[in-house]
């Protein structure tokens, strides 16, 4: 390990309160809240794969998820992703998600976690989604005000604690 990396690790050990550590990936499954915490932390070094059929994906999915139908795994993943990349996968149900995660692991992907409860669990904690099914028709005036939306989300988050 280079001296710089050793120095950083040493500093983190000596100053645990000053240098926060992001939430870690939970294997082989993760809760929607754990994934949301990682995204709120601002970690871009992960990929979310939606292994449902493309038409279902197009109808609505977790914001930022990549479509990769299970029948095309792992070939598309091998062509698209580094095998060391952290991957979260979800499908129609936990069984399909587990099957997809296992296929990726068998193909040599090192860090694969399935999202327990899938998109339903994600929506239950108000995780961001996108797609025509996710559009809201009845927006109130505060929906167009960023500060009001942030205040509303802060109130929701503080109730969860």
N, C-alpha and C positions, 0 to 999 in steps of 0.2 A: 504494500500500500504506500503510495507516495506520501512524503512528509506533510504536504498541505492537507490531504484527507485525514491523516492522523491528528493534525492540529485542530481541524474542525471537529472531529469526534471528541477530542479531549476537551475542547471549549464547551461543547454541548453537555458533556458529562459534568463539568464543573459549574455550569450556569443553566441548570434545567428550567428555571422559571423565566429566564431571559430569552432563551431560544426555544420557542414552542415547536412541538413535533406534530406533523399532520396525522390524522387518524390513519391507521394501517388497514390494508385490505384483509378481509376475513375470508379464510378458505375453509371448505370448498363452496360455501354459500355465504351470502351477505344479506342483511336487511336493507330495505329501501332507505331507512334513516341513515345507516352507515354510509351508503353511497352518496346520499344527499350531503352529508357532512363533509365528505371528501371533496365534492364539487364546490361546496360553499367555501371550503378552505382555499380553493383556487388551484387545485391540482390538475393540470392539463395532460399529465402523463398517463392517462388511462383511456381505454376505448370501451364504449358500450355497444354491444351487438344485439340487434333484434333479429331472432331467427324465425319469426313468424312469416307466413306467406307475404309476398310483396304487396298485394292489394290490401291486406290487413294493416301492414306497416304504413302504407300511404294514407290510410284512413285516420291514423293517429298513433303516435309513438313518443317515447321519452325524448325530450329535446337533445339533439346532438347524437342520437343513436345512429349507427350504420345498419342498413338493411343487409342481411346475409342469410337467406332462407336455409333452413337446416339441411335440405337435400343438396345444397351446394357447398356445405362444410365438409372437410376443412380446406378443400382446394382453393376457394376464394380467399380464405383467411391467409393461407400460405403465400398467395400472390400479393396480398395487400398489407399484411402486418408483420412486424418484427416479432419473432417467437418469444422475446423477452418482455414484450409489452404487457402491461397489466390489462386484462380484459374482463369486463363484466358482461354476462350474457343473460338474456331473458327470452322466453317463448310464450306459447299459448297457456302453458301451465308449468308447474315445477318439474314434472316428469320430462317434458320436452326440453326445458332449460337444463336439467341435469344431463340428459342425453347429449345435448349440444356441447356442454362443458367437457364431458368425457371425450367426445370426438376431438375437440381441440387439444386436450391434454395428450391423447394418444398420438396426435400429429406433432407433438413436441413443443407445444406452447407451455411455457413455464409457470405462468401466473394467471389462472383462469378461475373466476368465481361466478356462480350463478346467482341472480337476483331473486331471492325467495319472495314469492307472491307476484312477481312480474310487474306488469304495468298497473295492475289493480292496486297492489301495495304502494306503488309509486304515487298514484293519484290520491290514495288515502292520506298521504302525508303532504299533499299539495306540491308534489314535485313537478317541475315544468315539463309540459308536453307540447307537441306541435302536430299539425295536420288538420284537415277540415272538420273532423269529429270533435276536435278540441277547441274550435272557435266558439266564443261566447257571443250570443246575439243580443242579450239584454245587458249592455254595459251601463253602469251609472256614471255620473259625471266624474267621480273620483278615480275611475278606471283610466282616465286620460291624464291624471295628475301623478307623476312619478313619486313625489313626496307622500301623497296620500296612500299610494300602493305600498310603499316601503313601511309607512307607519302601520298599515293594516297587517302586513306580514310580520312585523316586529311584535305586534300584539298577539298574533297567532302563535309565534315561536315562544313568547314568554309564558303562555298558558301551558305549553308542553313541558316546561321545566318543572 
